[in-house]
Amino acid sequence: MPDVQTEQQQQQITIRLPDGSERTHPKGATGYDVAEDIGAGLARDALAVKVGGEVRDLQRPIEEDADLEVLTWDDAEGKMVFWHSSAHLLAEALEALYGDVKFGVGPPIEDGFYYDVDFSDAERDAPSSEDDFAEIEEKMQELAKRDAPYNREPVSKQDALDYFSEKGDPYKQELIEELEDGAITFYRQGDFTDLCRGPHLPSTGAITYPKLLSTAGAYWRGDEDRAQLTRIYGVSFPKKKLLDE
């Protein structure tokens, strides 16, 4: 007869925390499950987790024993995830307000985030004024309130190329061409889809206080012989008091 106890043990994983303590969880438990097991307050503040040194989405399953650290706003890497997700929210707002825009890259940086955007076929001129910024921030807040999940989706190289070909985005197609098949992921939130490795927040709802700062010209991939895009800089916070500081 099968050894029931052995089978049960095989379905468990051991999570080692930074303080040296260990917790046992079912195989496939998520980072959020671990945070919730530690405490409701930590689960509420959790933005992402570091598993074996790799920063991951809170909702990704953990399939084997691992060292794990829960990341919050107080951690630099937690802020990076927050601002990365905010860049995607900015892109979603721009697409909603400006129509046919095309996107370069949108990373987090030390003090916020930016997104490089091609407005050449957009329905309106590129944003440049405080009024433009205020309108975009309002749209970001509107979208954030929908609390749409950031869903990670592995895709084939051909499917990724087909998607952005249909959207007419040459920048994403160029980036995809340089990637290995089997290592490509999309992230979707609401009606917006982006090429991205992640990680991201569980949902848009945490991004309650976005603030756009400035715009600048940026050549695609830093090459002055290529298209000049509009780089939009911003920052965002989970609480108003942080915005006011």
For each residue, the residues with C-beta under 8 A, 3 or more apart:
1:
2: 6 7
3: 6 7
4: 7 8
5: 8 9
6: 2 3 9 10
7: 2 3 4 10 11
8: 4 5 11 12
9: 5 6 12
10: 6 7 27
11: 7 8 26 27
12: 8 9 24 25 26 27
13: 24 25 26 27 29 62 63 64 65 66
14: 22 23 24 65
15: 22 23 24 25 29 34 62 65 66 67 68
16: 20 21 22 65 66 67 68
17: 20 21 22 23 38 68 69
18: 69
19:
20: 16 17
21: 16 17
22: 14 15 16 17
23: 14 15 17 34 37 38
24: 12 13 14 15
25: 12 13 15 29 33 34 37 62
26: 11 12 13 29
27: 10 11 12 13 62 63 64
28: 61 62 63
29: 13 15 25 26 33 34 61 62
30: 33 34 58 59 60 61 62
31: 34 35 46 48 49 51 56 57 58 59 60 62 68 70
32: 35 36 43 46 58 59 202
33: 25 29 30 36 37
34: 15 23 25 29 30 31 37 38 49 62 68 70
35: 31 32 38 39 42 43 46 49 58 70
36: 32 33 39 40 42 43
37: 23 25 33 34
38: 17 23 34 35 42 43 70
39: 35 36 42 43
40: 36 43 44
41: 44 45
42: 35 36 38 39 45 46 70 72
43: 32 35 36 38 39 40 46
44: 40 41
45: 41 42 72 73
46: 31 32 35 42 43 49 58 70 71 72
47: 58 71 72 73 78 81 82 201 206
48: 31 55 56 57 58 71 77 78 81 199 200 201
49: 31 34 35 46 55 56 58 68 69 70 71
50: 53 54 55 56 68 69 71 77
51: 31 54 56 62 66 67 68
52: 66 67
53: 50 67
54: 50 51
55: 48 49 50 71 77 80 81 199
56: 31 48 49 50 51 60 198 199
57: 31 48 60 150 152 198 199 200 202
58: 30 31 32 35 46 47 48 49 201 202
59: 30 31 32 149 202
60: 30 31 56 57 152 199
61: 28 29 30
62: 13 15 25 27 28 29 30 31 34 51 66 68
63: 13 27 28
64: 13 27
65: 13 14 15 16
66: 13 15 16 51 52 62
67: 15 16 51 52 53
68: 15 16 17 31 34 49 50 51 62
69: 17 18 49 50
70: 31 34 35 38 42 46 49
71: 46 47 48 49 50 55 75 77 78 81
72: 42 45 46 47 75 78
73: 45 47 78 79 82 238 242
74: 78
75: 71 72 78 79
76: 79 80
77: 48 50 55 71 80 81
78: 47 48 71 72 73 74 75 81 82
79: 73 75 76 82 83 108
80: 55 76 77 83 84 108
81: 47 48 55 71 77 78 84 85 108 199 200 201
82: 47 73 78 79 85 86 108 201 206 207 236 238
83: 79 80 86 87 108 109 112 113 235 236
84: 80 81 87 88 106 107 108 113 198 199 200
85: 81 82 88 89 150 200 201 204 206 207
86: 82 83 89 90 108 112 113 140 207 210 234 235 236
87: 83 84 90 91 106 107 108 113 114 115 234
88: 84 85 91 92 106 150 187 189 192 194 196 200
89: 85 86 92 93 140 143 144 189 204 207 210 236
90: 86 87 93 94 106 113 115 136 140 210 212 232 234
91: 87 88 94 95 103 106 115 117 192 194
92: 88 89 95 96 140 143 189 190 191 192
93: 89 90 96 97 136 139 140 143
94: 90 91 97 98 101 115 117 136 232
95: 91 92 98 99 101 192
96: 92 93 139 143 191
97: 93 94 124 135 136 139
98: 94 95 101 119 122 123 124
99: 95 122 123 124
100: 121 122 123 168
101: 94 95 98 117 118 119 121 122
102: 117 118 120 121 167 168 169 170 171 172
103: 91 106 115 116 117 118 169 171 172 194
104: 115 116 117 118 171 218 220 229
105: 115 116 171 175
106: 84 87 88 90 91 103 113 114 115 116 194
107: 84 87 113 114
108: 79 80 81 82 83 84 86 87 112 113
109: 83 112 113 114
110:
111: 235
112: 83 86 108 109 213 233 234 235 236
113: 83 84 86 87 90 106 107 108 109 233 234 235 236
114: 87 106 107 109 231 232 233 234
115: 87 90 91 94 103 104 105 106 231 232
116: 103 104 105 106 171 218 220 229 230 231
117: 91 94 101 102 103 104 126 229 230 231 232
118: 101 102 103 104 121 171 227 229 230
119: 98 101 122 124 125 126 230
120: 102 227
121: 100 101 102 118 168
122: 98 99 100 101 119 125 126
123: 98 99 100
124: 97 98 99 119
125: 119 122 128
126: 117 119 122 215 230
127: 132 133 135 136 212 215 230 232
128: 125 132 215
129: 132 133
130: 133 134
131: 134 135
132: 127 128 129 135 136
133: 127 129 130 136 137 212
134: 130 131 137 138
135: 97 127 131 132 138 139
136: 90 93 94 97 127 132 133 139 140 212
137: 133 134 140 141 210 211 212
138: 134 135 141 142
139: 93 96 97 135 136 142 143
140: 86 89 90 92 93 136 137 143 144 207 210
141: 137 138 144 145 208 210
142: 138 139 145 146
143: 89 92 93 96 139 140 146 148 190 204
144: 89 140 141 147 204 205 206 207 208 210
145: 141 142 205
146: 142 143 190 204 205
147: 144 203 204 205
148: 143 189 190 203 204
149: 59 189 202 203
150: 57 85 88 187 188 189 198 200 201 202 203 204
151: 187 188 189
152: 57 60 185 186 187 198 200
153: 185 186 187 188
154: 184 185
155: 159 160 163 184 185 186
156: 159 160 181 182 184
157: 160 161 176 179 180 181 182 184
158: 161 162 181
159: 155 156 162 163
160: 155 156 157 163 164 176 179 184 186 195
161: 157 158 164 165 173 176 177
162: 158 159 165 166
163: 155 159 160 166 167 186 193
164: 160 161 167 169 172 173 176 195
165: 161 162 168 173
166: 162 163
167: 102 163 164 172
168: 100 102 121 165
169: 102 103 164 172 173
170: 102 173 174
171: 102 103 104 105 116 118 174 175 220
172: 102 103 164 167 169 175 176 195
173: 161 164 165 169 170 176 177
174: 170 171 177 178
175: 105 171 172 178 179 195
176: 157 160 161 164 172 173 179 184 195
177: 161 173 174
178: 174 175
179: 157 160 175 176 183 184
180: 157 183 184
181: 156 157 158 184
182: 156 157
183: 179 180
184: 154 155 156 157 160 176 179 180 181 195
185: 152 153 154 155 195 196 197 198
186: 152 153 155 160 163 193 194 195 196
187: 88 150 151 152 153 193 194 196 198 200
188: 150 151 153 192 193 194
189: 88 89 92 148 149 150 151 192 200 203 204
190: 92 143 146 148 204
191: 92 96
192: 88 91 92 95 188 189
193: 163 186 187 188
194: 88 91 103 106 186 187 188
195: 160 164 172 175 176 184 185 186
196: 88 185 186 187 200
197: 185
198: 56 57 84 150 152 185 187
199: 48 55 56 57 60 81 84
200: 48 57 81 84 85 88 150 152 187 189 196
201: 47 48 58 81 82 85 150 204 206 207
202: 32 57 58 59 149 150 206
203: 147 148 149 150 189 206
204: 85 89 143 144 146 147 148 150 189 190 201 207
205: 144 145 146 147 208
206: 47 82 85 144 201 202 203 238
207: 82 85 86 89 140 144 201 204 210 236 238
208: 141 144 205 237 238 239 240
209: 236 237 238 239 240 242 243
210: 86 89 90 137 140 141 144 207 234 235 236
211: 137 234 235 236 237 243
212: 90 127 133 136 137 232 233 234
213: 112 233 234 235
214: 232 233
215: 126 127 128 230 231 232 233
216: 230 231 233
217: 228 229 230 231
218: 104 116 222 228 229 230 231
219: 222 223 224 225 226 227 228 229
220: 104 116 171 223 226 227 228 229
221: 226
222: 218 219
223: 219 220 226
224: 219
225: 219
226: 219 220 221 223
227: 118 120 219 220
228: 217 218 219 220
229: 104 116 117 118 217 218 219 220
230: 116 117 118 119 126 127 215 216 217 218
231: 114 115 116 117 215 216 217 218
232: 90 94 114 115 117 127 212 214 215
233: 112 113 114 212 213 214 215 216
234: 86 87 90 112 113 114 210 211 212 213
235: 83 86 111 112 113 210 211 213
236: 82 83 86 89 112 113 207 209 210 211
237: 208 209 211 240 242 243
238: 73 82 206 207 208 209 242
239: 208 209 242 243
240: 208 209 237 243 244
241: 244 245
242: 73 209 237 238 239 245
243: 209 211 237 239 240
244: 240 241
245: 241 242
